[in-house]
């Protein structure tokens, strides 16, 4: 064993479950589950690449009981059995690990943690460094100057300093920490009443268990809630504390069949590995294996040979352009001066034409001058015909950003065929993050160069134009290479599912240029109007502060939950509605709303919080976000930001501007049209209820929408058993709460809380609703059953939402997943419809000679800026195209408004 190369010990049992929950429920063509296999082997391949000189052992828990079960019969008693679709994946993982030439260790009577702890201790005695690959916090007790943890799923290392930073104390107190607060996953009891914060306070203030029991009186002097009563708790549960200490301690002296000196990486059994990959249908790994020369695990893990060029002269650029022209598809990426597309300038561009073959062209690194780098204008002029050619297929990661950056330089990117971020999101929106580094780990088992690796961190982090080309080139070329390889890994899987293929190609990809244009168009905002509103809001906030001080009898910080808790629950003695995890009375929004029904201060505080948020988020901030070059605000839209496919936006977030309050509407008044133009806003009416009618096929709902009735009034008539013309506004309000509550899976308790009713009365409303609309009840029941069976639900267009917790043993998690299952098809279908409408409207406007452009998309609404002469034509065409975006069993209704501002038009 090399003195430099650490021994790498892999906690296979930890990763087995994490991979199972992180990846979608993949199956091969025979219906055998394969997702956990792919996830675990991905992580092992990455470790082999990251530690090519290291001996590596993979450790799993053995079946059956361990010595801890003898110590405490309830140990891990609450753990559910292994999921049915995970159990058959364990043996294939074992077979693949062995075929990869890696030692596989499974020792009866102990856990994988104990095997790893013992091997780590043996390695320390030999003076050899150790890296433990795990996601288990318990392992932090093993960390010391020679032992480091690495979490392969999150790319994080944890040394002694890392443990101190994360937990607030060193590894030597980790067992004491677990003994005090217990571990729900392993059913380690801990000391009742000691949570995360109090455990930290005890350890930091006094020390470990022995120190605590020797200095009980010192605990009373500590500054945490409940410190004065803590000594009695500790004394009462001393036996539990020390039992928990025993259970949490990883053994370092387990008798093993294989010692650390016996760990050696053998040759890969390529024939067996190929057979296993073929059975699992891991096609990309089968293809990579065919290219491997040699039979070492490192060669197999690094099967894709990498050849990256740095293009520094015109001849090399011309040669690469010829290769790009000949390529069926190529990956493209830009390196820039800013993450904000409207301000970013290109520093360099990269391409990939096949796996492992990529190039970087530096054009604007600050410290370089020609001839060390090509002139940016020259390079972009040479690339422009290729980039603007719609027939040349390009793939990228978040190409909307690159399209906008290229537009800053006068290039209109066309031929956007695939986007790996969107491919991943359509494939499984809830599998994890959809950034390139995460996707590389998830789909390729590859660790990428991170930006921090070449630019540093924090305040001293370099911008890309300050980075040396020799560091920048491998990073940038790898971006293009990984993007192409991701496409080659994800697209074949999407292609196999016709509905997912259509969602990507018919909805998401055509939307990319549309959103890019909306972002560049921007929205005109009246900064002076916002400034006046900000001033008025501050005056009202000051007034509210004074009123709050009068009620409380003294001054306090209205934004401090701690001070607020003292005022409300100790000094004013208001009833405690619920508590935080630490046991303190909660001052959360829902608590204040409940208290506001009976007490003046909570009501005042809710108004204060709402106005303060409006001021800080919008009236103060929006004027500062106006682009000086355009005089407009340019938000960023995110296609991969939500599980259901709904668009989100940031910088600023346009989706959260309130509409139900006068102050919120005033912010919308500041979004204005320029001289000679009007704001036109078109909004789908009750779209999710219409989708419910379509999906449920309920005769009552279908009839109400077909007749053009006010569906909330019609529901009120049905639920309250009265004539339509006798429905009161209060009845309609309650019916509206029922309509929307049920599509979000609201319970009788939730409905009762919203309408200030008793639970039984609320349940009566729900029961009558389902009696009158049996199709809705049937739809909900069928959807729940389908979700439990398949593990996912679908929108009308075929977009899938996976539900990892739909079959969880924990009933609360399962019920939450069921509520999501009912709502997601409606919310997701609404998202698909508005996206299709945006593409239709954008294409129509591009072909017409109308002076109009899309400037915003918010929820179910499109906002346009239209020349006064074209308003009537745009309103008519907009309404037609939005109503024809999808065909439902009920009409899609669009309400169109016109005004000088967004508020006036809405």
Buried (B, 14 or more C-beta within 10 A) or exposed (E): BEEEBBBBBBBBBBBBBBBBBBBBBBBBEEEBBBBBBBBBBBBBBBBBBBBBEBBBBBBBBBEEEBBBBEEBEEBBEEEEEBBEBBEBBBEBBBBBBBBBBBBBBBBEBBBBBBBBBBBBBBBBEEEBBBBBBBBBBBBBBBBBEBBBBBBBBEBEEBBBEBBBEEBBBBBBBBBBBBBBBBBEEBBBBBBEBBBEBBBBBBBBBBBBBEBBBEEBEBBEEBEBBBBEEBBEBBEEBBEBBBBBBBBBBBBBEBEBEBEBBEBEBEEBBBEBBBBBBBBBBBBBBBBBBEEBEEBBBBBBBBBBEEEBBBBBEBEBBEBBBEBBEEBEBBBBBBBBBEEBBBBBBBBBBBBBBBBBBBBBBBBBBEEBEEEEBBEBEEBBEBBBEBBBEEEBBBBBBBBBBBBBBBBBBEBEBBBBBBBBBBBBBBBBBBBBEBBBBBBBBBBBBBBBBEBEEBBEEEEEEBEBBBBEBEBBBBBBBBBBBBBBBBBBBBBEBBEEBEBBBBBBBBBBBBBBBBBBBBBBBBBBBBBEBBBBBBEBBBEBBEEBBEBBBEEBEEEBEBEEBEBBBBBBBEEBEBEBBEEBEEEBBBBEEEBBBBBBEEBEBBBBBBBBBBBBEBBEBBBBBBBEBBEEEEEBBBBBBBBBBBBBBBBBBEEBBBBEBBEEEEBBBBBBBBBBBEEEBBBBBBBBBBBBBBBBBBBBEBEBBBEBBEEEBBBBBBBBBBBBEEEEEEBEEEBBEBBBBBBBBBBBBBBBEBBBBBBEBEBEEBBBBBEBBBEBBEBBBBBBEEBBEBBBEBBBBBBBBBBBBBBBBBBBEEEEBBBBBBBBBBBBBBBBBBBBBBBBBBBBBBEBBEEEEBBBBBBBBBBBBBBBBBBEEBBEBBBEBBBBBBBEBBEBBBEBBBEBBBBEBBBBBB
